[in-house]
Amino acid sequence: MEIGDGSVLVELTGGMGRKLSPEPGSVPGVGDGVCFTSLTDGSFGAARFPDREDTPWTHGGPPEEYVPTDEDAEEDWS
């Protein structure tokens, strides 16, 4: 959830071990500033989608080519 000034609100919903609340000092408190960074030498660029013909079977395989029809033009939003 973006707050508007570039701040981001993060809610922890799991991963705290056996406790429902973290130990004091183990995570930043409300209003604390944090900085996230990569721990590698290289840079991770923006994620890239595969080319249409390389869409994996887990995502339905390559999509069929879209061919507009007369019915498309009759939809309420058009």
N, CA, C and O atoms as a CHARMM CRD file, in Angstrom:
* protein
*
  312
    1    1 MET  N      0.84700  -1.17300   0.00000 PROA 1      0.00000
    2    1 MET  CA     0.00000   0.00000   0.00000 PROA 1      0.00000
    3    1 MET  C      0.89000   1.23200   0.00000 PROA 1      0.00000
    4    1 MET  O      1.68200   1.41800   0.92400 PROA 1      0.00000
    5    2 GLU  N      0.78000   2.05700  -0.99300 PROA 2      0.00000
    6    2 GLU  CA     1.60000   3.26100  -1.06200 PROA 2      0.00000
    7    2 GLU  C      0.89700   4.38500  -0.30900 PROA 2      0.00000
    8    2 GLU  O     -0.31200   4.57700  -0.43900 PROA 2      0.00000
    9    3 ILE  N      1.66600   5.11500   0.47000 PROA 3      0.00000
   10    3 ILE  CA     1.10300   6.16000   1.31800 PROA 3      0.00000
   11    3 ILE  C      0.99300   7.48400   0.57200 PROA 3      0.00000
   12    3 ILE  O      0.08500   8.25600   0.88000 PROA 3      0.00000
   13    4 GLY  N      1.85400   7.79300  -0.38000 PROA 4      0.00000
   14    4 GLY  CA     1.74500   9.01500  -1.16300 PROA 4      0.00000
   15    4 GLY  C      3.02000   9.83500  -1.21300 PROA 4      0.00000
   16    4 GLY  O      3.22800  10.58200  -2.16900 PROA 4      0.00000
   17    5 ASP  N      3.86700   9.72000  -0.22500 PROA 5      0.00000
   18    5 ASP  CA     5.10300  10.50000  -0.22300 PROA 5      0.00000
   19    5 ASP  C      6.29000   9.62900  -0.60100 PROA 5      0.00000
   20    5 ASP  O      7.43700   9.99100  -0.33700 PROA 5      0.00000
   21    6 GLY  N      6.02300   8.49300  -1.21300 PROA 6      0.00000
   22    6 GLY  CA     7.08500   7.56000  -1.55400 PROA 6      0.00000
   23    6 GLY  C      7.25700   6.49100  -0.50000 PROA 6      0.00000
   24    6 GLY  O      7.98600   5.52200  -0.70800 PROA 6      0.00000
   25    7 SER  N      6.58800   6.66000   0.63900 PROA 7      0.00000
   26    7 SER  CA     6.65100   5.65500   1.69400 PROA 7      0.00000
   27    7 SER  C      5.79800   4.45400   1.31200 PROA 7      0.00000
   28    7 SER  O      4.82800   4.58500   0.56500 PROA 7      0.00000
   29    8 VAL  N      6.15700   3.30700   1.81500 PROA 8      0.00000
   30    8 VAL  CA     5.40100   2.09200   1.56700 PROA 8      0.00000
   31    8 VAL  C      5.07800   1.45400   2.91100 PROA 8      0.00000
   32    8 VAL  O      5.95500   1.30900   3.76200 PROA 8      0.00000
   33    9 LEU  N      3.82600   1.07400   3.10100 PROA 9      0.00000
   34    9 LEU  CA     3.38900   0.41100   4.32400 PROA 9      0.00000
   35    9 LEU  C      3.50300  -1.08500   4.11200 PROA 9      0.00000
   36    9 LEU  O      2.95600  -1.61800   3.14600 PROA 9      0.00000
   37   10 VAL  N      4.21300  -1.77500   5.01000 PROA 10     0.00000
   38   10 VAL  CA     4.39500  -3.21700   4.91700 PROA 10     0.00000
   39   10 VAL  C      3.76100  -3.86400   6.13000 PROA 10     0.00000
   40   10 VAL  O      3.99900  -3.44400   7.26200 PROA 10     0.00000
   41   11 GLU  N      2.95500  -4.88400   5.89400 PROA 11     0.00000
   42   11 GLU  CA     2.33200  -5.62900   6.99300 PROA 11     0.00000
   43   11 GLU  C      2.90500  -7.03600   7.00300 PROA 11     0.00000
   44   11 GLU  O      2.81400  -7.75100   6.00500 PROA 11     0.00000
   45   12 LEU  N      3.49600  -7.43900   8.12700 PROA 12     0.00000
   46   12 LEU  CA     4.02600  -8.79000   8.26300 PROA 12     0.00000
   47   12 LEU  C      2.88200  -9.70800   8.65200 PROA 12     0.00000
   48   12 LEU  O      2.18900  -9.46800   9.64000 PROA 12     0.00000
   49   13 THR  N      2.68900 -10.76500   7.86800 PROA 13     0.00000
   50   13 THR  CA     1.58000 -11.67200   8.15200 PROA 13     0.00000
   51   13 THR  C      2.04400 -13.09100   8.44900 PROA 13     0.00000
   52   13 THR  O      1.21500 -13.98100   8.63600 PROA 13     0.00000
   53   14 GLY  N      3.32200 -13.31300   8.49500 PROA 14     0.00000
   54   14 GLY  CA     3.81300 -14.65400   8.77400 PROA 14     0.00000
   55   14 GLY  C      5.32100 -14.66500   8.81700 PROA 14     0.00000
   56   14 GLY  O      5.97000 -13.63100   8.65400 PROA 14     0.00000
   57   15 GLY  N      5.87400 -15.84600   9.03700 PROA 15     0.00000
   58   15 GLY  CA     7.30900 -15.98700   9.04400 PROA 15     0.00000
   59   15 GLY  C      7.97700 -15.52400  10.31900 PROA 15     0.00000
   60   15 GLY  O      9.17500 -15.24200  10.32100 PROA 15     0.00000
   61   16 MET  N      7.22200 -15.44000  11.40700 PROA 16     0.00000
   62   16 MET  CA     7.79600 -14.97400  12.66500 PROA 16     0.00000
   63   16 MET  C      8.12200 -16.14700  13.60000 PROA 16     0.00000
   64   16 MET  O      8.25000 -15.96700  14.81100 PROA 16     0.00000
   65   17 GLY  N      8.25100 -17.32100  13.03700 PROA 17     0.00000
   66   17 GLY  CA     8.54000 -18.48300  13.87200 PROA 17     0.00000
   67   17 GLY  C      7.28400 -18.95100  14.58400 PROA 17     0.00000
   68   17 GLY  O      6.21400 -19.01400  13.97900 PROA 17     0.00000
   69   18 ARG  N      7.40300 -19.27700  15.84900 PROA 18     0.00000
   70   18 ARG  CA     6.25600 -19.79700  16.60400 PROA 18     0.00000
   71   18 ARG  C      5.41800 -18.70400  17.23600 PROA 18     0.00000
   72   18 ARG  O      4.34900 -18.98200  17.78000 PROA 18     0.00000
   73   19 LYS  N      5.88000 -17.47400  17.17500 PROA 19     0.00000
   74   19 LYS  CA     5.18000 -16.38100  17.83500 PROA 19     0.00000
   75   19 LYS  C      4.32100 -15.60700  16.84300 PROA 19     0.00000
   76   19 LYS  O      4.62600 -15.55900  15.65200 PROA 19     0.00000
   77   20 LEU  N      3.26000 -15.01300  17.33400 PROA 20     0.00000
   78   20 LEU  CA     2.41100 -14.17500  16.49200 PROA 20     0.00000
   79   20 LEU  C      2.99600 -12.77600  16.32900 PROA 20     0.00000
   80   20 LEU  O      2.71500 -12.10000  15.33900 PROA 20     0.00000
   81   21 SER  N      3.79400 -12.34600  17.27600 PROA 21     0.00000
   82   21 SER  CA     4.42000 -11.02800  17.22400 PROA 21     0.00000
   83   21 SER  C      5.93200 -11.19200  17.26600 PROA 21     0.00000
   84   21 SER  O      6.43600 -12.08700  17.94400 PROA 21     0.00000
   85   22 PRO  N      6.66700 -10.33900  16.54700 PROA 22     0.00000
   86   22 PRO  CA     8.12700 -10.44100  16.54900 PROA 22     0.00000
   87   22 PRO  C      8.71600  -9.98700  17.87600 PROA 22     0.00000
   88   22 PRO  O      8.11800  -9.20500  18.61500 PROA 22     0.00000
   89   23 GLU  N      9.90300 -10.49900  18.15300 PROA 23     0.00000
   90   23 GLU  CA    10.64000 -10.04900  19.33800 PROA 23     0.00000
   91   23 GLU  C     10.97300  -8.57000  19.16900 PROA 23     0.00000
   92   23 GLU  O     11.28000  -8.14300  18.05600 PROA 23     0.00000
   93   24 PRO  N     10.92400  -7.78300  20.22800 PROA 24     0.00000
   94   24 PRO  CA    11.27700  -6.36300  20.12000 PROA 24     0.00000
   95   24 PRO  C     12.67500  -6.19100  19.50500 PROA 24     0.00000
   96   24 PRO  O     13.62800  -6.85300  19.91600 PROA 24     0.00000
   97   25 GLY  N     12.77900  -5.30200  18.52500 PROA 25     0.00000
   98   25 GLY  CA    14.05400  -5.03700  17.87900 PROA 25     0.00000
   99   25 GLY  C     14.38000  -5.95300  16.71600 PROA 25     0.00000
  100   25 GLY  O     15.36400  -5.71400  16.01600 PROA 25     0.00000
  101   26 SER  N     13.58500  -7.00200  16.48100 PROA 26     0.00000
  102   26 SER  CA    13.90600  -7.92200  15.38900 PROA 26     0.00000
  103   26 SER  C     13.40100  -7.41800  14.03500 PROA 26     0.00000
  104   26 SER  O     13.89200  -7.85600  12.99500 PROA 26     0.00000
  105   27 VAL  N     12.43800  -6.51500  14.03600 PROA 27     0.00000
  106   27 VAL  CA    11.96100  -5.86700  12.80900 PROA 27     0.00000
  107   27 VAL  C     11.83300  -4.37400  13.10000 PROA 27     0.00000
  108   27 VAL  O     11.67500  -3.99000  14.26000 PROA 27     0.00000
  109   28 PRO  N     11.89800  -3.52500  12.07800 PROA 28     0.00000
  110   28 PRO  CA    11.75000  -2.08700  12.32300 PROA 28     0.00000
  111   28 PRO  C     10.39100  -1.76700  12.95100 PROA 28     0.00000
  112   28 PRO  O      9.39300  -2.44200  12.69500 PROA 28     0.00000
  113   29 GLY  N     10.38100  -0.73100  13.76900 PROA 29     0.00000
  114   29 GLY  CA     9.14500  -0.30100  14.39900 PROA 29     0.00000
  115   29 GLY  C      8.37300   0.64700  13.51300 PROA 29     0.00000
  116   29 GLY  O      8.87700   1.10200  12.48500 PROA 29     0.00000
  117   30 VAL  N      7.15200   0.94600  13.90800 PROA 30     0.00000
  118   30 VAL  CA     6.30900   1.87600  13.16100 PROA 30     0.00000
  119   30 VAL  C      7.02300   3.22000  13.04800 PROA 30     0.00000
  120   30 VAL  O      7.47400   3.77600  14.05000 PROA 30     0.00000
  121   31 GLY  N      7.12400   3.73500  11.83600 PROA 31     0.00000
  122   31 GLY  CA     7.76200   5.02200  11.59900 PROA 31     0.00000
  123   31 GLY  C      9.26200   4.95800  11.38700 PROA 31     0.00000
  124   31 GLY  O      9.86600   5.95800  10.99800 PROA 31     0.00000
  125   32 ASP  N      9.88700   3.79600  11.63500 PROA 32     0.00000
  126   32 ASP  CA    11.32400   3.66500  11.40000 PROA 32     0.00000
  127   32 ASP  C     11.60700   3.65800   9.90200 PROA 32     0.00000
  128   32 ASP  O     10.85900   3.05700   9.13100 PROA 32     0.00000
  129   33 GLY  N     12.66700   4.31400   9.49500 PROA 33     0.00000
  130   33 GLY  CA    13.08900   4.29100   8.10100 PROA 33     0.00000
  131   33 GLY  C     13.94100   3.07100   7.83300 PROA 33     0.00000
  132   33 GLY  O     14.75300   2.68200   8.67300 PROA 33     0.00000
  133   34 VAL  N     13.76900   2.46800   6.68200 PROA 34     0.00000
  134   34 VAL  CA    14.58400   1.32700   6.28500 PROA 34     0.00000
  135   34 VAL  C     15.04300   1.53400   4.84700 PROA 34     0.00000
  136   34 VAL  O     14.44400   2.30400   4.09600 PROA 34     0.00000
  137   35 CYS  N     16.09400   0.85000   4.48100 PROA 35     0.00000
  138   35 CYS  CA    16.61400   0.91200   3.12400 PROA 35     0.00000
  139   35 CYS  C     16.81800  -0.52000   2.64900 PROA 35     0.00000
  140   35 CYS  O     17.43800  -1.32200   3.34600 PROA 35     0.00000
  141   36 PHE  N     16.30200  -0.84500   1.46800 PROA 36     0.00000
  142   36 PHE  CA    16.46000  -2.17900   0.90800 PROA 36     0.00000
  143   36 PHE  C     17.48500  -2.12300  -0.19900 PROA 36     0.00000
  144   36 PHE  O     17.52400  -1.16100  -0.96600 PROA 36     0.00000
  145   37 THR  N     18.31400  -3.14300  -0.29000 PROA 37     0.00000
  146   37 THR  CA    19.34200  -3.19000  -1.31300 PROA 37     0.00000
  147   37 THR  C     19.59700  -4.62400  -1.71500 PROA 37     0.00000
  148   37 THR  O     19.18800  -5.55200  -1.01700 PROA 37     0.00000
  149   38 SER  N     20.26100  -4.80800  -2.81900 PROA 38     0.00000
  150   38 SER  CA    20.65700  -6.12300  -3.29500 PROA 38     0.00000
  151   38 SER  C     21.98300  -6.48600  -2.64300 PROA 38     0.00000
  152   38 SER  O     22.82400  -5.61600  -2.41600 PROA 38     0.00000
  153   39 LEU  N     22.16900  -7.73700  -2.34800 PROA 39     0.00000
  154   39 LEU  CA    23.41900  -8.19100  -1.74200 PROA 39     0.00000
  155   39 LEU  C     24.35000  -8.82700  -2.76700 PROA 39     0.00000
  156   39 LEU  O     25.26400  -9.56900  -2.40700 PROA 39     0.00000
  157   40 THR  N     24.11800  -8.54000  -4.03300 PROA 40     0.00000
  158   40 THR  CA    24.97200  -9.09800  -5.07500 PROA 40     0.00000
  159   40 THR  C     25.76800  -7.98600  -5.73700 PROA 40     0.00000
  160   40 THR  O     25.43100  -6.80800  -5.61900 PROA 40     0.00000
  161   41 ASP  N     26.82700  -8.37300  -6.43400 PROA 41     0.00000
  162   41 ASP  CA    27.65600  -7.40500  -7.14200 PROA 41     0.00000
  163   41 ASP  C     26.94600  -6.83400  -8.35900 PROA 41     0.00000
  164   41 ASP  O     27.08700  -5.65300  -8.67600 PROA 41     0.00000
  165   42 GLY  N     26.17700  -7.68900  -9.04000 PROA 42     0.00000
  166   42 GLY  CA    25.48200  -7.24700 -10.25300 PROA 42     0.00000
  167   42 GLY  C     24.17600  -6.57200  -9.91500 PROA 42     0.00000
  168   42 GLY  O     23.77900  -6.49000  -8.75300 PROA 42     0.00000
  169   43 SER  N     23.53200  -6.10300 -10.92100 PROA 43     0.00000
  170   43 SER  CA    22.24000  -5.44600 -10.73600 PROA 43     0.00000
  171   43 SER  C     21.15600  -6.31400 -11.33500 PROA 43     0.00000
  172   43 SER  O     21.34000  -6.90700 -12.39900 PROA 43     0.00000
  173   44 PHE  N     20.03800  -6.38900 -10.66000 PROA 44     0.00000
  174   44 PHE  CA    18.89400  -7.11100 -11.19600 PROA 44     0.00000
  175   44 PHE  C     18.09500  -6.12600 -12.03300 PROA 44     0.00000
  176   44 PHE  O     17.54200  -5.17900 -11.47300 PROA 44     0.00000
  177   45 GLY  N     18.01000  -6.29400 -13.30100 PROA 45     0.00000
  178   45 GLY  CA    17.20000  -5.40800 -14.12200 PROA 45     0.00000
  179   45 GLY  C     15.72500  -5.69600 -13.88200 PROA 45     0.00000
  180   45 GLY  O     15.37400  -6.58100 -13.10100 PROA 45     0.00000
  181   46 ALA  N     14.88200  -4.95800 -14.54400 PROA 46     0.00000
  182   46 ALA  CA    13.45200  -5.20500 -14.44200 PROA 46     0.00000
  183   46 ALA  C     13.14900  -6.58600 -15.01800 PROA 46     0.00000
  184   46 ALA  O     13.77800  -7.01800 -15.98400 PROA 46     0.00000
  185   47 ALA  N     12.18400  -7.26900 -14.41800 PROA 47     0.00000
  186   47 ALA  CA    11.80300  -8.58600 -14.91100 PROA 47     0.00000
  187   47 ALA  C     11.29400  -8.45500 -16.34200 PROA 47     0.00000
  188   47 ALA  O     10.62400  -7.48100 -16.68500 PROA 47     0.00000
  189   48 ARG  N     11.61100  -9.42200 -17.15600 PROA 48     0.00000
  190   48 ARG  CA    11.22400  -9.37900 -18.55700 PROA 48     0.00000
  191   48 ARG  C     10.27800 -10.52400 -18.84600 PROA 48     0.00000
  192   48 ARG  O     10.55500 -11.66700 -18.48300 PROA 48     0.00000
  193   49 PHE  N      9.16300 -10.22900 -19.49700 PROA 49     0.00000
  194   49 PHE  CA     8.23700 -11.27100 -19.90900 PROA 49     0.00000
  195   49 PHE  C      8.83800 -12.01600 -21.08900 PROA 49     0.00000
  196   49 PHE  O      9.58200 -11.43500 -21.87900 PROA 49     0.00000
  197   50 PRO  N      8.51700 -13.30800 -21.21400 PROA 50     0.00000
  198   50 PRO  CA     9.03100 -14.04100 -22.37500 PROA 50     0.00000
  199   50 PRO  C      8.34100 -13.55200 -23.65000 PROA 50     0.00000
  200   50 PRO  O      7.26100 -12.96500 -23.59600 PROA 50     0.00000
  201   51 ASP  N      8.97500 -13.80100 -24.78700 PROA 51     0.00000
  202   51 ASP  CA     8.33400 -13.50500 -26.05600 PROA 51     0.00000
  203   51 ASP  C      7.04800 -14.31700 -26.15300 PROA 51     0.00000
  204   51 ASP  O      6.94100 -15.38300 -25.54600 PROA 51     0.00000
  205   52 ARG  N      6.07300 -13.82200 -26.91300 PROA 52     0.00000
  206   52 ARG  CA     4.76800 -14.49700 -27.01400 PROA 52     0.00000
  207   52 ARG  C      4.92600 -15.98100 -27.32800 PROA 52     0.00000
  208   52 ARG  O      4.27500 -16.82200 -26.70800 PROA 52     0.00000
  209   53 GLU  N      5.77800 -16.29800 -28.27900 PROA 53     0.00000
  210   53 GLU  CA     5.92000 -17.69700 -28.69900 PROA 53     0.00000
  211   53 GLU  C      6.63100 -18.55700 -27.65300 PROA 53     0.00000
  212   53 GLU  O      6.62100 -19.78400 -27.75300 PROA 53     0.00000
  213   54 ASP  N      7.24200 -17.93100 -26.65800 PROA 54     0.00000
  214   54 ASP  CA     7.94400 -18.66900 -25.61100 PROA 54     0.00000
  215   54 ASP  C      7.17900 -18.70600 -24.28400 PROA 54     0.00000
  216   54 ASP  O      7.74900 -19.06900 -23.25600 PROA 54     0.00000
  217   55 THR  N      5.88500 -18.33200 -24.29700 PROA 55     0.00000
  218   55 THR  CA     5.09500 -18.38200 -23.07400 PROA 55     0.00000
  219   55 THR  C      5.06600 -19.82400 -22.58200 PROA 55     0.00000
  220   55 THR  O      4.69100 -20.71400 -23.34500 PROA 55     0.00000
  221   56 PRO  N      5.45100 -20.08800 -21.32900 PROA 56     0.00000
  222   56 PRO  CA     5.52700 -21.47000 -20.84700 PROA 56     0.00000
  223   56 PRO  C      4.14700 -22.11900 -20.72600 PROA 56     0.00000
  224   56 PRO  O      3.13000 -21.44400 -20.56600 PROA 56     0.00000
  225   57 TRP  N      4.14900 -23.45200 -20.80800 PROA 57     0.00000
  226   57 TRP  CA     2.88600 -24.19600 -20.71300 PROA 57     0.00000
  227   57 TRP  C      2.18800 -23.93000 -19.38100 PROA 57     0.00000
  228   57 TRP  O      0.96500 -24.03600 -19.29100 PROA 57     0.00000
  229   58 THR  N      2.96900 -23.58000 -18.32900 PROA 58     0.00000
  230   58 THR  CA     2.37100 -23.31700 -17.01700 PROA 58     0.00000
  231   58 THR  C      1.50100 -22.07100 -17.04100 PROA 58     0.00000
  232   58 THR  O      0.69700 -21.85500 -16.13500 PROA 58     0.00000
  233   59 HSD  N      1.65700 -21.25700 -18.06500 PROA 59     0.00000
  234   59 HSD  CA     0.85400 -20.04600 -18.21800 PROA 59     0.00000
  235   59 HSD  C     -0.03200 -20.13400 -19.45400 PROA 59     0.00000
  236   59 HSD  O     -0.41800 -19.11300 -20.02500 PROA 59     0.00000
  237   60 GLY  N     -0.34900 -21.34500 -19.85800 PROA 60     0.00000
  238   60 GLY  CA    -1.27600 -21.55000 -20.97000 PROA 60     0.00000
  239   60 GLY  C     -0.63000 -21.67300 -22.33400 PROA 60     0.00000
  240   60 GLY  O     -1.32700 -21.80500 -23.34000 PROA 60     0.00000
  241   61 GLY  N      0.69300 -21.63200 -22.38400 PROA 61     0.00000
  242   61 GLY  CA     1.36700 -21.72600 -23.66900 PROA 61     0.00000
  243   61 GLY  C      1.20300 -20.45500 -24.47400 PROA 61     0.00000
  244   61 GLY  O      0.59700 -19.49300 -24.00300 PROA 61     0.00000
  245   62 PRO  N      1.73400 -20.44300 -25.67500 PROA 62     0.00000
  246   62 PRO  CA     1.61100 -19.23700 -26.49800 PROA 62     0.00000
  247   62 PRO  C      0.13800 -18.89400 -26.72900 PROA 62     0.00000
  248   62 PRO  O     -0.65500 -19.77300 -27.06700 PROA 62     0.00000
  249   63 PRO  N     -0.23500 -17.61900 -26.54800 PROA 63     0.00000
  250   63 PRO  CA    -1.63400 -17.23600 -26.76000 PROA 63     0.00000
  251   63 PRO  C     -1.98600 -17.24600 -28.24500 PROA 63     0.00000
  252   63 PRO  O     -1.13600 -17.03500 -29.11000 PROA 63     0.00000
  253   64 GLU  N     -3.26400 -17.49700 -28.51200 PROA 64     0.00000
  254   64 GLU  CA    -3.72000 -17.43200 -29.89000 PROA 64     0.00000
  255   64 GLU  C     -3.70200 -15.97300 -30.33200 PROA 64     0.00000
  256   64 GLU  O     -3.91800 -15.06600 -29.52800 PROA 64     0.00000
  257   65 GLU  N     -3.44600 -15.76300 -31.59700 PROA 65     0.00000
  258   65 GLU  CA    -3.42500 -14.40600 -32.14000 PROA 65     0.00000
  259   65 GLU  C     -4.83400 -13.82100 -32.06300 PROA 65     0.00000
  260   65 GLU  O     -5.80100 -14.49000 -32.42800 PROA 65     0.00000
  261   66 TYR  N     -4.96000 -12.57500 -31.59200 PROA 66     0.00000
  262   66 TYR  CA    -6.25800 -11.91600 -31.48300 PROA 66     0.00000
  263   66 TYR  C     -6.71800 -11.41700 -32.84700 PROA 66     0.00000
  264   66 TYR  O     -5.98400 -10.72400 -33.55100 PROA 66     0.00000
  265   67 VAL  N     -7.93600 -11.77800 -33.20100 PROA 67     0.00000
  266   67 VAL  CA    -8.53600 -11.29900 -34.43300 PROA 67     0.00000
  267   67 VAL  C     -9.85400 -10.64100 -34.04000 PROA 67     0.00000
  268   67 VAL  O    -10.76500 -11.33000 -33.58200 PROA 67     0.00000
  269   68 PRO  N     -9.97800  -9.31200 -34.21000 PROA 68     0.00000
  270   68 PRO  CA   -11.20400  -8.63200 -33.80700 PROA 68     0.00000
  271   68 PRO  C    -12.40700  -9.10000 -34.62900 PROA 68     0.00000
  272   68 PRO  O    -12.28600  -9.45900 -35.80000 PROA 68     0.00000
  273   69 THR  N    -13.57900  -9.08300 -33.96900 PROA 69     0.00000
  274   69 THR  CA   -14.81900  -9.48000 -34.63900 PROA 69     0.00000
  275   69 THR  C    -15.82900  -8.34600 -34.53700 PROA 69     0.00000
  276   69 THR  O    -15.60800  -7.37400 -33.81400 PROA 69     0.00000
  277   70 ASP  N    -16.92500  -8.47000 -35.25300 PROA 70     0.00000
  278   70 ASP  CA   -17.99800  -7.47900 -35.16700 PROA 70     0.00000
  279   70 ASP  C    -18.60000  -7.45400 -33.76600 PROA 70     0.00000
  280   70 ASP  O    -19.02800  -6.39900 -33.29600 PROA 70     0.00000
  281   71 GLU  N    -18.63600  -8.60600 -33.09200 PROA 71     0.00000
  282   71 GLU  CA   -19.16400  -8.66900 -31.72300 PROA 71     0.00000
  283   71 GLU  C    -18.33300  -7.81700 -30.77100 PROA 71     0.00000
  284   71 GLU  O    -18.87500  -7.22700 -29.83600 PROA 71     0.00000
  285   72 ASP  N    -17.02800  -7.74700 -30.99900 PROA 72     0.00000
  286   72 ASP  CA   -16.16000  -6.93200 -30.14100 PROA 72     0.00000
  287   72 ASP  C    -16.60000  -5.46700 -30.16000 PROA 72     0.00000
  288   72 ASP  O    -16.59400  -4.79800 -29.12700 PROA 72     0.00000
  289   73 ALA  N    -16.97500  -4.98100 -31.32600 PROA 73     0.00000
  290   73 ALA  CA   -17.36600  -3.57700 -31.46500 PROA 73     0.00000
  291   73 ALA  C    -18.71100  -3.28000 -30.79600 PROA 73     0.00000
  292   73 ALA  O    -19.04400  -2.11800 -30.56500 PROA 73     0.00000
  293   74 GLU  N    -19.48900  -4.33100 -30.48400 PROA 74     0.00000
  294   74 GLU  CA   -20.79900  -4.14200 -29.86400 PROA 74     0.00000
  295   74 GLU  C    -20.74600  -4.16200 -28.33600 PROA 74     0.00000
  296   74 GLU  O    -21.77000  -3.95200 -27.68600 PROA 74     0.00000
  297   75 GLU  N    -19.59100  -4.40700 -27.76400 PROA 75     0.00000
  298   75 GLU  CA   -19.47300  -4.45300 -26.30200 PROA 75     0.00000
  299   75 GLU  C    -19.74400  -3.07900 -25.71100 PROA 75     0.00000
  300   75 GLU  O    -19.44600  -2.06200 -26.33800 PROA 75     0.00000
  301   76 ASP  N    -20.31800  -3.04200 -24.48900 PROA 76     0.00000
  302   76 ASP  CA   -20.70600  -1.80600 -23.84600 PROA 76     0.00000
  303   76 ASP  C    -19.55900  -0.83500 -23.65000 PROA 76     0.00000
  304   76 ASP  O    -19.76200   0.37300 -23.76700 PROA 76     0.00000
  305   77 TRP  N    -18.36900  -1.31300 -23.35900 PROA 77     0.00000
  306   77 TRP  CA   -17.24000  -0.43200 -23.03300 PROA 77     0.00000
  307   77 TRP  C    -16.62200   0.21500 -24.25300 PROA 77     0.00000
  308   77 TRP  O    -15.85600   1.16900 -24.12000 PROA 77     0.00000
  309   78 SER  N    -16.94400  -0.29300 -25.46500 PROA 78     0.00000
  310   78 SER  CA   -16.25300   0.23800 -26.64300 PROA 78     0.00000
  311   78 SER  C    -16.82300   1.53600 -27.14100 PROA 78     0.00000
  312   78 SER  O    -16.33200   2.08900 -28.12600 PROA 78     0.00000
